[in-house]
Structures are given as C-alpha cells and as structure tokens.
Amino acid sequence: MESYIKLTGISYGYPRSRFALRDINMSLNRGEIVGITGENGSGKTTLGKIIMGILMPDSGNIVIDGVDGKNLKLCERGSKIGYAFQNPDRQLFAANVRDEIIFPLEIKGMNKTLAQEKAAALLGRFELSHLKERVPMRLSRGEKQRLVLAATLAQEPGFLILDEPATGLDRDRKKALYQLMEELAREGIGLAVISHDLQFIEHHANRIIRLENGKVVDDGC
Amino acid sequence: MMAAKIDPRTKIVLVLCLTSMVLVVENLAFVVGIGIISIACALLMGVQLLALIRRYQRILILLLTLSIVQSIFTPGPKVLFEVFGIPLLTEKGLEMGIKTFVRMLVILTSGVIMSTSNYRETIQGLIQWKVPYKIAFMTALSLRFIPIFTEEFQDSMVALQLKGIDFKKIPFGKKTQIYVYLITPIILSSLKHAEEIAIAMESRAFGAYQSRVEYLVLRLKGYDYGVMIAAVLLSISYVWAALMV
C-alpha cells in the first residue's frame, strides 16, 4: 500500500492542561481503513486535528503526500485530506443541500455545469438527491453526516479522516457507512476512522491504532 | 487598584457621558479632545494601551479605512489634493473623516471601559437601577454567548479552508460570497441556541415568582459618586464650551 501520511515524533500539549500527545509515530496509507480508538480524552481527536493542521505540533514532523506539512497551508491540506468533524453542523454553510457541494468548487474556479454534474453524482451516491433543495441545518444527523462526506469527497482528497462517524446512526445507516468506507478504500482513498466504538472499529478496520493518555499503545499494522 | 473597585454603574455613567459628548459636539478640536479623554479614561481603568491596540488592530484598520473613504467622497470648497483636476481630498472631507474615526474610536473605547468590569456585576448594576430583570438577564445571556459565537466563527473559518478555499487568493467579489457562507451557520446556530435556551428556561420555571433574592449586591462608594458627578458636570461644561466656540 502507498504511504500517504507519515508522522514522526509528534508531541503536542494543550496550554494550561496536563494532557499531551507524546512521541506519535505512524504511517497512514491509501486504500486502507485505519481505526483510531481509545478512551475519552486519550487524544484521538487531537491527533486528527494535528494531521489536518488545525493544531500545530510542539515537535515532530508530518509528511503528507510527500510534502512536508510545514509547507502546507490549511487549504492545501484540505485538498489532500478530507476531514469530517465530530459535529457535522460545523461544516455546513450553504442555504441548500446541493449548494453545499457546489459552492466550494465554484469559488475555486470550477465551471458551473461541471460542478453541478459532480454534485448530482455525489448526491445520488449518498442518497441525498431527494433532499437537494432542503436546508442542510434542518436535516437529520445521519443525513448531515452523509452530506458532509459528499461535500468532502467533492474535493477529491487522497485520504479521509472521519471523527466519530457512527455517532447517532442506526444499525442500517452504520452498515451503509461501512459499505461506503469499503468502496472508498477500493477506489484507493485511505480512511482513518476516529471512534471509541470498538465494536464498529474491530469489525470494519484493516488496522487498529489504540491511544492511551496521549500515547500509541497498540498499532496493529 | 481603585480602578478595579469602581462600580460598573459609575462606568456606565462615564461611558454615557463620553458617547453623548462625542455625538453632540461638532467642533473638530473638541471631538479630538473627547477621543483623547476617552483613551485617558480607559488607561485610568487599568486598560493596557498596547494590548488594546494589538487586540483591536483589525477593527482600527477598518475604522481608518472607512474614515479615509469618507474623506475622499465628501466634497468641499477647499481642495487639499487633486489628480488630473479631479478633487480627491477636501478640507471638509478630511475633517469629516477625522471626526468619524474619533467617534467610532470613542464607541470602541467605551466598550473596552465596560469590559473592565465583570459582566455579571454590570448586569447586577442594571438590576439595582431597576432595569427589568428579564431584560438584564437577556443582556447577560447575549454577553455570555459572545465567546461561543467567536469559537464557532473560528471553527467555520477552519472548516471552509479545509474545503480547499484559500482566503488570500480568492478575488474580492467572491470574498463577499464567502462571508455570506460564513455568517449563515452562525445565524442558524444562534437561532438554535435561542430555541434551546427558551426551552431550558421554561423547564426551570423562569419568571414564575415575582420577587427575587440577590446573592451579589453592589454598593456605590464615595469615589463612585465623585466620579459620576464629575463626569456629568465636566461633560456639560465641555459641550457648552464646544458650542460657544
């Protein structure tokens, strides 16, 4: 498998807090589903935010798609790695579902017809076509998560980080999410699923990374 | 520090005097004078000038830009600067620009003066001034939500950038479009917060009893009365002097 994200000696401490991520070394590859698990407060979300560049590590290096993370701006990282927040509300901006996918593409200069075609395809894939005129904030949690994923995939990232994607989903929706993750992995997109739902991770991840008090205690690679 | 002990009600009176003066007075020198007085008052209240400039750097730049734009678009008989015979800056325009900047600066400084008091104490001050509890409570709530909305705004900025949008590279026309997208979730989230708070308040029987007991009770000291009387008298004298010139 092709290595896409490489973390070497990453450490991070929150100001005025005893919690810290300590000496994180790992390689995340395209085409694999990695489950990042651990107790509440073990550092899973912090690790995801460091990979995305939302938080800057105190020490260590991150290489993304062969480029040193220090040389990548937030928007450049966003084009390489898609990130779905724990709370989907934070990633919804537009007045309707279709526009949620189209507007970043248009702002970045994509032709309107092409952007619309892309949005239609993604809405179809995520079973959101019938909701295309609805206000994103008024959707159910599961629908919001699917919309966030669709909008993220519209950027064509090489890797996806999903923070607690199964939260609030019923059994059928979890199954659908798993199938989607498998499909994406087959297409060559890497996935890191941050979750404390060990059962979900154990059933669906190719590799499990377990964090405890900010340290990797198990990397099943 | 005595400044820290000053009652929030005294600060309200001071701020009312400053903002009223700056709106009533038209003479340029006197307007600038009020600007200087407001900064002096902020310093006396323990505000760090450098930290203040650093904190409000962007707003100050915005205020300055607005003032320059106003200067340019205000016509007047005495032209100070022109390009190919087209007057760009007139004496009246310059005066208007300076006055606009100082007026907005005084409003900003007034906010800073009020922020030197704990917001709970400010609200308590209003309650003791017989402002209806419901209105005072709503004001307190809105102040409490400012940091939450700031955090949400910052999260939205990050989330937009993670969509591959580079704020620095997008053209001006599209930038305004971006701000609409940024503001939309904040408006929707504030409506959601309001709805949730209303339900929580109803469920805790807010306003069920007419009388309330207070844990925090503010008492005006001698120097509070001194500052209030001095502020009112000096303001009246200042406005009178400005109108007489």
Interface residues (C-beta under 8 A of the other chain):
Chain A: M52 I54 K73 L74 C75 E76 R77 G78 S79 G82 Y83 F85 D89 R90 Q91 L92 F93 A94 A95 F103 P104 I107 K108 V135 M137 A151 T152 Q155
Chain B: E152 D155 S156 V158 A159 L160 Q161 L162 K163 G164 I165 D166 F167 I170 K174 Q177 I178 Y181 L182 T184 P185 L188 S189 K192
